[in-house]
Amino acid sequence: MKLRNGGLRNQAGFSLLEILMAILLLAISFVGLTAYSSSQRKALYKSSDLTEASNVALTILEKTKIPLSDSAAFAAKYKTLGKPASVQSSYKGKKTTYFSSTTLSRIPGSDNLIKAQVQLTWTGDHVYNIGMVLVQP
């Protein structure tokens, strides 16, 4: 800025325009970080739900396999499977209740293979499916 006597004055500090631009830039970056943080939180919550559902489904499958260790129990319980057998139950998890449907069916063309499938559903439209093939002793 020119003074009346023709000399220049040293300017210290920032102009109002520079300060407003800096505030605008910070506001835009904070909005972006907030949106990113929110989406990460939702993904983490969904991931923990799927992990717990997987553990519950595997526990159900393992409980299905327990009677198979005894050949006589297997013959009594699963040998007469002509059509798929289904069992519904519910399990209380850490944060939610899971509703399960366990289906046992013979694999066509085989006398000693049984397909076990577990379907879990919980809050809303969440569904988790897992299955395994069991071999008759």
C-alpha beads as a LAMMPS data file, in Angstrom:
LAMMPS data file: protein, C-alpha beads

137 atoms
136 bonds

1 atom types
1 bond types

-500.0 500.0 xlo xhi
-500.0 500.0 ylo yhi
-500.0 500.0 zlo zhi

Masses

1 110.0

Atoms # bond

1 1 1 0.000 0.000 0.000
2 1 1 1.357 3.443 -0.880
3 1 1 1.567 6.070 1.754
4 1 1 0.910 9.794 1.069
5 1 1 4.564 10.575 1.075
6 1 1 5.172 7.987 -1.726
7 1 1 6.751 5.218 0.402
8 1 1 5.520 1.643 0.767
9 1 1 4.228 0.297 4.040
10 1 1 5.146 -3.277 5.093
11 1 1 2.020 -5.401 5.237
12 1 1 1.875 -7.971 7.994
13 1 1 -0.855 -10.617 8.346
14 1 1 -3.444 -12.021 5.962
15 1 1 -6.190 -10.368 3.986
16 1 1 -9.818 -11.149 4.683
17 1 1 -10.101 -13.025 1.377
18 1 1 -7.184 -15.330 2.277
19 1 1 -8.732 -16.135 5.653
20 1 1 -12.135 -16.908 4.085
21 1 1 -10.528 -19.202 1.497
22 1 1 -8.638 -21.073 4.234
23 1 1 -11.847 -21.543 6.259
24 1 1 -13.681 -22.784 3.151
25 1 1 -10.915 -25.300 2.397
26 1 1 -10.957 -26.596 5.989
27 1 1 -14.754 -26.910 5.957
28 1 1 -14.703 -28.956 2.743
29 1 1 -11.999 -31.276 4.088
30 1 1 -13.878 -31.814 7.392
31 1 1 -17.072 -32.728 5.534
32 1 1 -15.133 -35.283 3.483
33 1 1 -13.481 -36.786 6.567
34 1 1 -16.806 -37.028 8.389
35 1 1 -18.433 -38.871 5.482
36 1 1 -15.462 -41.247 5.231
37 1 1 -15.524 -41.927 8.977
38 1 1 -19.249 -42.663 8.885
39 1 1 -18.911 -45.163 6.030
40 1 1 -16.004 -46.887 7.773
41 1 1 -18.044 -47.239 10.965
42 1 1 -20.906 -48.868 9.026
43 1 1 -18.504 -51.278 7.315
44 1 1 -16.932 -52.225 10.649
45 1 1 -20.360 -52.894 12.175
46 1 1 -21.375 -55.080 9.213
47 1 1 -18.077 -56.944 9.362
48 1 1 -18.509 -57.754 13.051
49 1 1 -22.070 -58.975 12.369
50 1 1 -20.867 -61.281 9.590
51 1 1 -18.066 -62.636 11.773
52 1 1 -20.485 -63.423 14.584
53 1 1 -22.971 -64.992 12.127
54 1 1 -20.206 -67.150 10.686
55 1 1 -19.230 -68.349 14.161
56 1 1 -22.854 -69.160 15.039
57 1 1 -23.361 -71.064 11.751
58 1 1 -20.172 -73.072 12.234
59 1 1 -21.229 -73.928 15.780
60 1 1 -24.561 -75.220 14.448
61 1 1 -22.786 -77.349 11.827
62 1 1 -20.407 -78.761 14.422
63 1 1 -23.342 -79.680 16.677
64 1 1 -24.903 -81.419 13.673
65 1 1 -21.751 -83.509 13.238
66 1 1 -21.524 -84.664 16.889
67 1 1 -23.971 -87.587 16.561
68 1 1 -22.125 -88.720 13.431
69 1 1 -19.141 -89.898 15.479
70 1 1 -21.177 -92.912 16.620
71 1 1 -22.126 -95.187 13.767
72 1 1 -25.282 -96.476 15.478
73 1 1 -26.524 -92.963 16.248
74 1 1 -25.882 -91.991 12.653
75 1 1 -27.885 -94.948 11.343
76 1 1 -30.756 -94.167 13.676
77 1 1 -30.850 -90.450 12.973
78 1 1 -29.783 -89.947 9.354
79 1 1 -30.025 -93.282 7.504
80 1 1 -33.726 -92.895 6.819
81 1 1 -33.321 -89.523 5.108
82 1 1 -35.485 -89.872 2.038
83 1 1 -36.430 -86.243 1.807
84 1 1 -34.664 -83.161 3.220
85 1 1 -35.061 -82.722 6.969
86 1 1 -35.145 -79.176 8.296
87 1 1 -34.830 -77.784 11.822
88 1 1 -35.532 -74.161 12.784
89 1 1 -34.095 -72.557 15.897
90 1 1 -32.834 -69.263 17.261
91 1 1 -29.530 -68.312 18.852
92 1 1 -28.758 -65.283 20.981
93 1 1 -25.518 -63.616 19.895
94 1 1 -23.612 -60.819 21.601
95 1 1 -25.636 -58.062 19.938
96 1 1 -28.469 -59.734 18.074
97 1 1 -30.640 -62.831 17.816
98 1 1 -30.058 -65.149 14.847
99 1 1 -32.763 -67.353 13.374
100 1 1 -31.394 -70.504 11.783
101 1 1 -32.719 -73.114 9.428
102 1 1 -30.612 -76.287 9.250
103 1 1 -31.369 -78.618 6.358
104 1 1 -30.018 -82.153 5.950
105 1 1 -30.475 -83.964 2.649
106 1 1 -28.945 -86.904 0.832
107 1 1 -26.778 -86.127 -2.161
108 1 1 -28.397 -87.790 -5.199
109 1 1 -26.563 -90.857 -6.475
110 1 1 -24.707 -91.467 -3.218
111 1 1 -25.669 -93.611 -0.247
112 1 1 -23.102 -92.254 2.192
113 1 1 -23.027 -88.474 1.553
114 1 1 -25.295 -85.986 3.284
115 1 1 -25.417 -82.254 2.609
116 1 1 -25.853 -80.077 5.692
117 1 1 -26.794 -76.444 5.091
118 1 1 -27.369 -73.662 7.634
119 1 1 -29.117 -70.415 6.757
120 1 1 -29.025 -67.597 9.318
121 1 1 -31.207 -64.504 9.184
122 1 1 -31.158 -61.491 11.489
123 1 1 -32.335 -57.876 11.744
124 1 1 -33.650 -56.645 8.465
125 1 1 -32.645 -58.546 5.370
126 1 1 -29.312 -59.977 6.533
127 1 1 -28.794 -63.590 5.425
128 1 1 -25.772 -65.887 5.825
129 1 1 -25.547 -69.354 4.240
130 1 1 -22.972 -72.054 4.894
131 1 1 -22.910 -75.740 4.121
132 1 1 -20.798 -78.877 4.219
133 1 1 -20.866 -82.457 3.027
134 1 1 -20.988 -85.122 5.736
135 1 1 -19.700 -88.634 5.045
136 1 1 -21.586 -91.547 6.528
137 1 1 -19.219 -93.903 8.364

Bonds

1 1 1 2
2 1 2 3
3 1 3 4
4 1 4 5
5 1 5 6
6 1 6 7
7 1 7 8
8 1 8 9
9 1 9 10
10 1 10 11
11 1 11 12
12 1 12 13
13 1 13 14
14 1 14 15
15 1 15 16
16 1 16 17
17 1 17 18
18 1 18 19
19 1 19 20
20 1 20 21
21 1 21 22
22 1 22 23
23 1 23 24
24 1 24 25
25 1 25 26
26 1 26 27
27 1 27 28
28 1 28 29
29 1 29 30
30 1 30 31
31 1 31 32
32 1 32 33
33 1 33 34
34 1 34 35
35 1 35 36
36 1 36 37
37 1 37 38
38 1 38 39
39 1 39 40
40 1 40 41
41 1 41 42
42 1 42 43
43 1 43 44
44 1 44 45
45 1 45 46
46 1 46 47
47 1 47 48
48 1 48 49
49 1 49 50
50 1 50 51
51 1 51 52
52 1 52 53
53 1 53 54
54 1 54 55
55 1 55 56
56 1 56 57
57 1 57 58
58 1 58 59
59 1 59 60
60 1 60 61
61 1 61 62
62 1 62 63
63 1 63 64
64 1 64 65
65 1 65 66
66 1 66 67
67 1 67 68
68 1 68 69
69 1 69 70
70 1 70 71
71 1 71 72
72 1 72 73
73 1 73 74
74 1 74 75
75 1 75 76
76 1 76 77
77 1 77 78
78 1 78 79
79 1 79 80
80 1 80 81
81 1 81 82
82 1 82 83
83 1 83 84
84 1 84 85
85 1 85 86
86 1 86 87
87 1 87 88
88 1 88 89
89 1 89 90
90 1 90 91
91 1 91 92
92 1 92 93
93 1 93 94
94 1 94 95
95 1 95 96
96 1 96 97
97 1 97 98
98 1 98 99
99 1 99 100
100 1 100 101
101 1 101 102
102 1 102 103
103 1 103 104
104 1 104 105
105 1 105 106
106 1 106 107
107 1 107 108
108 1 108 109
109 1 109 110
110 1 110 111
111 1 111 112
112 1 112 113
113 1 113 114
114 1 114 115
115 1 115 116
116 1 116 117
117 1 117 118
118 1 118 119
119 1 119 120
120 1 120 121
121 1 121 122
122 1 122 123
123 1 123 124
124 1 124 125
125 1 125 126
126 1 126 127
127 1 127 128
128 1 128 129
129 1 129 130
130 1 130 131
131 1 131 132
132 1 132 133
133 1 133 134
134 1 134 135
135 1 135 136
136 1 136 137
